[in-house]
Amino acid sequence: MKTFLLALLLGTGVLFSQCAKTSEPAPKVNYDQKSAEIVQAVSPAVVGDWTLRRVHITAQPYNVGQRELRIVRDTVFENFATLSIQQAPSGRSIPDPRYAKFTGFLHYRTKTYPIQFELSASPQRLFHDEGPQAVFLFEYNFPVGSHLTEPEEQLLQYLGLIGENFSLEIVPGQPLAMTWHGLNRGIDKVELVR
């Protein structure tokens, strides 16, 4: 009987000692601060002159733009265009470090078009610390109603380069290369080099 009571007391003591231990909660992540850190870290590497070395297109049978261009199979365009990028003022009364705005020029064949985009932290990078650093919408930067659309402009839109959402990745230590991945339309990947 003494052995049974001793075992019961020991078991109860172990049980209550486990209840007394509390695990420390995981530190709360400040996602606004982390977002700003990601964007501010990648922004300086985006500025400069780039060649769209390879533009990888995935054929999509129901893509109206690809049908207009008669793209029926996966295609890769080599040395497609060049891009000059510079950082632009944020346009906000109080700058928000979670975003970085860029303007520049896309040089395609004999034409030059003003472009703009604004980086924000990629959800994959923000929540899982992996994947591309940023996402953005790549679009023309013409004043509203300022001109008629040229055939080359239309081609770039049909192709899915202009008006497309991209993720952006720059490998640390390799600031001479940048990769964009299309998120919605036919462009799978754009490989850019300085």
Backbone hydrogen bonds, N-H to C=O, Kabsch-Sander energy under -0.5 kcal/mol:
donor,donor_aa,acceptor,acceptor_aa,energy
5,L,1,M,-2.4
6,L,2,K,-2.4
7,A,3,T,-2.5
8,L,4,F,-2.4
9,L,5,L,-2.6
10,L,6,L,-2.4
11,G,7,A,-2.7
12,T,8,L,-2.3
13,G,9,L,-2.5
14,V,10,L,-2.4
15,L,11,G,-2.3
16,F,12,T,-2.6
17,S,13,G,-2.0
18,Q,14,V,-1.7
19,C,15,L,-1.4
20,A,16,F,-1.4
21,K,17,S,-0.9
31,Y,29,V,-1.1
34,K,30,N,-2.5
35,S,31,Y,-2.5
36,A,32,D,-2.2
37,E,33,Q,-2.3
38,I,34,K,-2.3
39,V,35,S,-2.4
40,Q,36,A,-2.7
41,A,37,E,-1.7
42,V,38,I,-1.7
43,S,39,V,-2.1
45,A,42,V,-0.8
46,V,42,V,-0.7
46,V,43,S,-1.2
47,V,43,S,-0.9
48,G,85,I,-2.2
50,W,83,L,-3.3
51,T,193,V,-3.1
52,L,81,A,-2.8
53,R,51,T,-2.0
53,R,191,E,-1.1
54,R,191,E,-1.5
55,V,77,F,-2.4
56,H,54,R,-0.6
56,H,189,K,-3.3
57,I,55,V,-0.6
57,I,75,T,-3.6
58,T,186,G,-3.2
59,A,57,I,-0.6
63,N,60,Q,-2.0
64,V,62,Y,-0.7
67,R,63,N,-2.0
68,E,64,V,-2.3
69,L,65,G,-1.7
70,R,66,Q,-0.6
70,R,67,R,-0.8
71,I,66,Q,-2.8
72,V,70,R,-0.8
75,T,57,I,-1.9
77,F,55,V,-2.3
79,N,53,R,-2.9
80,F,52,L,-2.1
82,T,107,H,-2.1
83,L,50,W,-3.0
84,S,105,F,-2.7
85,I,48,G,-2.8
85,I,83,L,-0.5
86,Q,103,T,-2.9
88,A,101,K,-2.8
99,Y,96,D,-2.0
100,A,119,L,-1.5
102,F,117,F,-3.1
103,T,86,Q,-2.5
104,G,115,I,-1.4
105,F,84,S,-1.9
106,L,113,Y,-3.0
107,H,82,T,-3.0
107,H,105,F,-0.6
108,Y,106,L,-0.7
108,Y,111,K,-2.1
111,K,108,Y,-2.6
113,Y,106,L,-2.7
115,I,104,G,-2.2
116,Q,139,E,-2.4
117,F,102,F,-2.1
119,L,100,A,-3.0
120,S,135,V,-1.7
121,A,98,R,-0.5
122,S,133,Q,-2.2
125,R,132,P,-0.5
126,L,122,S,-2.7
127,F,123,P,-2.8
128,H,124,Q,-2.1
129,D,125,R,-1.1
130,E,124,Q,-1.0
133,Q,168,L,-1.1
134,A,168,L,-1.8
135,V,120,S,-2.4
136,F,166,F,-2.3
138,F,136,F,-0.5
138,F,164,E,-2.6
139,E,116,Q,-2.1
139,E,137,L,-0.6
141,N,114,P,-2.2
146,S,143,P,-1.8
154,Q,150,E,-2.1
155,L,151,P,-2.2
156,L,152,E,-2.1
157,Q,153,E,-1.7
158,Y,154,Q,-3.1
159,L,155,L,-2.6
160,G,156,L,-0.7
160,G,157,Q,-0.6
161,L,156,L,-1.8
162,I,156,L,-1.6
163,G,138,F,-3.3
164,E,138,F,-0.9
164,E,161,L,-0.7
166,F,136,F,-3.0
167,S,181,H,-2.1
168,L,134,A,-3.1
169,E,179,T,-2.4
174,Q,171,V,-2.4
177,A,174,Q,-1.5
178,M,192,L,-2.3
179,T,169,E,-2.4
180,W,190,V,-2.5
181,H,167,S,-2.0
182,G,188,D,-0.7
183,L,165,N,-2.6
184,N,165,N,-0.5
188,D,56,H,-2.6
188,D,186,G,-0.6
189,K,56,H,-1.2
190,V,180,W,-2.7
191,E,54,R,-3.0
192,L,178,M,-3.1
192,L,190,V,-0.6
193,V,51,T,-2.0
194,R,176,L,-1.9
